[in-house]
């Protein structure tokens, strides 16, 4: 534990003395160096790796907007979809059909104990839902693009007039406009090859 504390202190020092890009480069180098001692294996389990690289290199800067399934993957309208396959989900993470009714993996309607179809839940755009949760006004505005797994990924800023990001850091302008700053981010996986 003492070794992990020393590494944490060193990284904190780096954060205060360098630019964000330089800091991220040094963090990456420190993590790579730490693998020999097994420290990274304890911090990032193999199945959790996507949580740190889901933005194809855009890591550790702005937190994800609130999503019912964790990773903030959205459709072209900003509504939640399942990160693994892009199928639509409602605000509580259930798969839904075109009518918004909850369905099973087989596509059958989910039913209550009496055999009646479960009621639908809303599919609120992620930026709007996150803003509501935090009691702020926010809008999906800025975007930038990266090549991820052979297709173009749109990284979408959720922008507000708030001085702090969702992760508590000072808000940055990013690709927001109208005096807004980045509060959190989502992503849309296109089908455009790269």
C-alpha positions as CSV (number, residue, x, y, z in Angstrom):
1,X,0.0,0.0,0.0
2,X,2.9,2.4,0.8
3,X,4.3,1.9,-2.7
4,X,0.9,2.8,-4.2
5,X,0.7,5.9,-2.0
6,X,4.1,7.0,-3.2
7,X,3.1,6.6,-6.8
8,X,-0.1,8.5,-6.1
9,X,1.9,11.4,-4.6
10,X,4.3,11.4,-7.6
11,X,1.4,11.6,-10.0
12,X,-0.2,14.4,-8.0
13,X,3.1,16.3,-8.2
14,X,3.2,15.7,-12.0
15,X,-0.3,17.0,-12.3
16,X,0.5,20.2,-10.7
17,X,3.7,20.9,-12.7
18,X,2.8,20.0,-16.2
19,X,0.2,20.5,-18.9
20,X,-2.7,18.1,-19.2
21,X,-1.2,16.4,-22.3
22,X,2.2,16.1,-20.6
23,X,0.6,14.7,-17.5
24,X,-1.3,12.1,-19.4
25,X,1.9,11.0,-21.2
26,X,3.7,10.7,-17.9
27,X,0.8,8.8,-16.3
28,X,0.9,6.4,-19.2
29,X,4.6,5.9,-18.8
30,X,4.2,5.5,-15.0
31,X,1.5,2.9,-15.5
32,X,3.6,1.0,-18.0
33,X,6.6,1.0,-15.7
34,X,4.4,-0.2,-12.8
35,X,3.2,-3.3,-14.6
36,X,6.4,-5.1,-13.7
37,X,5.5,-4.8,-10.0
38,X,1.9,-5.9,-10.6
39,X,0.5,-2.6,-9.4
40,X,-1.6,-1.9,-12.6
41,X,-3.0,-5.4,-12.5
42,X,-4.5,-4.7,-9.1
43,X,-5.9,-1.3,-10.2
44,X,-7.2,-2.2,-13.7
45,X,-8.6,-5.7,-14.0
46,X,-8.6,-7.1,-17.5
47,X,-12.4,-6.8,-17.9
48,X,-12.3,-3.2,-16.7
49,X,-9.8,-2.0,-19.3
50,X,-12.6,-0.5,-21.6
51,X,-13.6,1.8,-18.8
52,X,-10.2,3.6,-19.2
53,X,-9.9,3.5,-23.0
54,X,-13.4,3.9,-24.2
55,X,-12.6,7.2,-25.8
56,X,-9.7,5.8,-27.9
57,X,-7.0,7.6,-26.1
58,X,-9.0,10.4,-24.6
59,X,-8.6,9.3,-21.0
60,X,-8.6,10.7,-17.5
61,X,-9.7,14.2,-18.4
62,X,-13.5,14.6,-18.3
63,X,-15.9,12.2,-16.7
64,X,-18.6,10.4,-18.7
65,X,-22.2,11.6,-18.6
66,X,-24.6,9.4,-16.6
67,X,-25.6,6.4,-18.6
68,X,-27.8,3.5,-17.3
69,X,-25.2,0.9,-18.3
70,X,-22.0,2.8,-17.5
71,X,-20.2,3.7,-20.7
72,X,-21.9,6.7,-22.3
73,X,-22.7,5.3,-25.7
74,X,-25.6,7.1,-27.4
75,X,-27.5,7.0,-30.7
76,X,-27.5,9.9,-33.2
77,X,-30.1,11.7,-31.1
78,X,-28.1,11.4,-27.9
79,X,-30.3,8.6,-26.3
80,X,-28.8,5.7,-24.4
81,X,-27.9,2.5,-26.3
82,X,-26.1,-0.6,-25.0
83,X,-22.3,-0.1,-25.3
84,X,-21.7,-3.7,-26.4
85,X,-23.9,-3.8,-29.5
86,X,-25.7,-0.4,-29.9
87,X,-29.2,-1.7,-29.2
88,X,-31.5,0.9,-27.6
89,X,-32.1,0.9,-23.8
90,X,-34.4,2.9,-21.6
91,X,-33.3,5.1,-18.7
92,X,-33.1,2.1,-16.4
93,X,-30.9,0.0,-18.8
94,X,-33.5,-2.4,-20.2
95,X,-33.4,-3.3,-23.9
96,X,-36.4,-1.8,-25.7
97,X,-38.1,-2.3,-29.0
98,X,-39.1,0.4,-31.6
99,X,-42.2,1.3,-29.4
100,X,-40.0,1.7,-26.3
101,X,-41.4,-1.4,-24.6
102,X,-38.9,-3.5,-22.6
103,X,-37.8,-6.7,-24.3
104,X,-35.7,-9.8,-23.5
105,X,-32.6,-10.6,-25.4
106,X,-34.8,-12.7,-27.7
107,X,-36.9,-9.7,-28.6
108,X,-40.0,-10.9,-26.6
109,X,-41.8,-8.4,-24.5
110,X,-40.9,-8.5,-20.8
111,X,-43.8,-9.3,-18.6
112,X,-44.8,-8.8,-15.0
113,X,-45.9,-11.7,-12.7
114,X,-49.4,-11.5,-14.0
115,X,-48.3,-11.9,-17.6
116,X,-48.9,-8.2,-18.6
117,X,-46.2,-6.4,-20.6
118,X,-44.0,-4.2,-18.4
119,X,-44.6,-0.5,-18.8
120,X,-42.1,1.5,-20.8
121,X,-39.6,3.9,-19.2
122,X,-38.4,7.0,-21.0
123,X,-35.3,7.2,-23.2
124,X,-34.0,10.6,-22.3
125,X,-31.0,12.0,-24.1
126,X,-28.0,11.3,-21.9
127,X,-26.8,15.0,-21.7
128,X,-30.3,16.1,-20.8
129,X,-30.7,13.4,-18.1
130,X,-27.3,14.2,-16.6
131,X,-28.1,17.9,-16.5
132,X,-31.4,17.2,-14.8
133,X,-29.7,14.9,-12.2
134,X,-27.2,17.7,-11.4
135,X,-29.7,20.5,-11.5
136,X,-28.0,22.4,-14.3
137,X,-28.9,23.3,-17.9
138,X,-26.7,21.5,-20.5
139,X,-26.7,20.9,-24.2
140,X,-24.8,18.5,-26.5
141,X,-22.7,20.8,-28.6
142,X,-19.0,20.2,-29.3
143,X,-17.7,17.1,-30.9
144,X,-14.5,15.6,-32.2
145,X,-13.8,12.4,-33.9
146,X,-11.4,9.4,-33.5
147,X,-10.8,6.2,-35.3
148,X,-11.9,3.4,-32.9
149,X,-11.9,-0.3,-33.8
150,X,-12.0,0.5,-37.5
151,X,-14.9,3.0,-37.5
152,X,-15.1,6.7,-36.7
153,X,-16.3,7.5,-33.2
154,X,-17.9,10.9,-32.5
155,X,-17.0,12.1,-29.0
156,X,-19.7,14.5,-28.0
157,X,-19.4,17.2,-25.3
158,X,-22.3,17.9,-23.0
159,X,-21.9,21.6,-22.4
160,X,-23.1,23.9,-19.6
161,X,-22.5,27.3,-17.9
162,X,-21.1,25.4,-14.9
163,X,-17.6,26.0,-13.6
164,X,-17.0,22.4,-12.7
165,X,-17.0,19.2,-14.7
166,X,-18.9,16.1,-13.6
167,X,-15.7,14.7,-12.1
168,X,-15.2,17.8,-10.0
169,X,-12.3,19.3,-12.1
170,X,-12.4,22.9,-13.4
171,X,-14.6,23.1,-16.5
172,X,-12.8,23.6,-19.9
173,X,-14.2,25.2,-23.0
174,X,-13.4,22.2,-25.1
175,X,-15.6,22.3,-28.3
176,X,-18.5,24.1,-26.6
177,X,-19.7,27.5,-27.7
178,X,-22.0,30.3,-26.4
179,X,-19.9,30.7,-23.3
180,X,-20.5,27.1,-22.2
181,X,-17.9,24.6,-21.0
182,X,-17.7,20.8,-21.0
183,X,-19.6,19.2,-18.2
184,X,-19.4,15.6,-19.3
185,X,-18.9,13.5,-22.5
186,X,-20.8,10.8,-24.5
187,X,-19.9,9.0,-27.7
188,X,-21.6,7.9,-30.9
189,X,-20.1,5.0,-32.8
190,X,-20.6,5.6,-36.5
191,X,-20.4,3.0,-39.3
192,X,-17.9,5.1,-41.3
193,X,-14.7,3.0,-41.8
194,X,-11.4,4.5,-40.9
